[in-house]
Amino acid sequence: MPAEQPYPPLRLGRFELKSRLITGTGKYPSHEVMKQALEASGCDCVTLAVRRINLADRSGGSLLDAIDRTRYTLLPNTAACYTADDAVRTARLAREAGLSELIKLEVIGDPTTLAPDPIETLKATKTLVAEGFTVLAYTNDDLVLALRLEEAGATSVMPLGAPIGSGLGILNPLNIRTIIERLKAPVIVDAGVGTASDVAVAMELGAAGVLMNTGIAGAQDPVAMARAMGLACTAGWLAARAGRIPKRTGFAVPSSPAAGVLPPVPPPRG
């Protein structure tokens, strides 16, 4: 049973997503487990690495055959690209293969940490936007770079919560919140999510959505975790708009009104 989605659709250019949770399609034990997890999450957009699928496979056993394209919006990504030129070529291939003009731009700068390359990412964004792509740009949690990507025409900026696949959660919530507050474009937190509470934190910070893969696919029970992630996305979105109580330190505030209540009886001495 998918998570309830009480929020308005997420608009990304001409695309409209009912869910604000975007999930990956890699690392699952099987295509069947992946399909069950996607359904349990309530998502309606899935990302897949263009360079890791065989677009020429017509045997019926490829990843693309396991995804119901009448139900899910495809978000091809440029994972494993290390230059702007590579990423642009990969995006063009995805569009020519009929996958989508919606693209998650990912240009890696360091093979050990898989940290994004800011210079190449900005360069590729400008090229792809000029060619009519709807670009969702994966980036560091750097405000200046996020602003430059927005200026370059990125439809969405996607700062990492933590390194890809680390499961460390939102390491720098202040940076993420600052980016969200300063950008007009929707900010989708991407990478590093390990469990449902991480998704809730991202959404409570004001994120427009969350993208993840390993946090679900790598769980001991991917289907149960997918369900939890969908619920957390909903809970975080609602909490961000509910108006939380202020944080207080140094004293407690009783949750029941004191008026008309008998004074407490002190504990006996001795």
FENURJO-V25843 format. One record per pair of residues at least 6 apart in sequence whose C-alpha atoms are under 6 Angstrom apart, sorted by the first residue. I is the first residue (numbers start at 1). J is the second residue. If there is no record, write none. Layout:
I/J
I/J
//
This chain:
1/40
2/40
2/41
2/42
3/42
3/230
3/231
9/17
9/18
10/16
10/17
19/43
19/44
20/209
21/43
21/209
21/210
22/43
22/45
22/46
22/211
23/46
23/211
23/212
23/213
24/46
24/47
24/212
24/213
25/48
27/217
28/34
28/217
37/223
37/226
40/226
40/227
41/226
41/227
41/230
44/72
45/72
45/73
45/74
46/74
46/75
47/75
47/76
48/76
48/77
49/76
49/77
49/79
50/76
75/102
75/103
76/103
77/103
77/104
77/105
78/87
78/105
78/106
79/106
81/87
81/107
82/107
82/108
83/120
84/120
84/124
95/101
101/133
102/134
103/135
104/136
104/137
105/136
105/137
105/138
106/138
107/116
107/117
107/121
108/114
108/115
108/116
108/117
109/115
109/116
109/117
116/139
126/152
135/154
135/155
136/155
136/156
136/157
137/157
137/158
138/158
138/159
139/158
139/159
140/159
140/160
141/159
141/160
141/175
143/179
156/185
156/186
156/187
157/187
158/187
158/188
158/189
158/190
159/189
159/190
160/189
160/190
160/191
161/169
161/170
161/191
161/192
162/168
162/171
162/191
162/192
163/192
164/191
164/192
165/192
165/214
166/192
167/192
167/193
167/194
168/192
169/192
169/193
169/194
169/198
177/205
180/187
186/208
187/207
187/208
188/207
188/208
188/209
188/210
189/210
190/210
190/211
191/212
193/215
194/215
196/228
196/229
196/232
199/232
199/233
200/232
200/233
200/236
203/236
203/237
204/236
204/240
216/222
216/225
216/226
//
